[in-house]
Amino acid sequence: MTIDKLKEFYSAERFRPFVFRMPDGRKIPVHSREFILPAPSGRTVVVFQPDDTMNIIDLLLVSDLEITSVKKSGNGKRK
């Protein structure tokens, strides 16, 4: 995984949540732009979770980025 590929997901006009898939089977979700912080070198990123835990990810070890579906409300109407 390269920082340029990550920037495509991160900078999309309409952000969609995505998941880092790691070679060991772990899945690390990115819920919004505010939850991810790339290092200046571009090799690592820090991903924060809603419970204030964080993951430090070496982008060279990421096997895939998976776009997750956006959850809709039960009745399909916008609020």
Protein Blocks (a to p, Z undefined) as FASTA:
>chain_A
ZZklmmmmmmgmbacddddddfkopacddfbfklpccdfklmaccdddfkopacdddfkl
pgbdcdddddddfkopaZZ
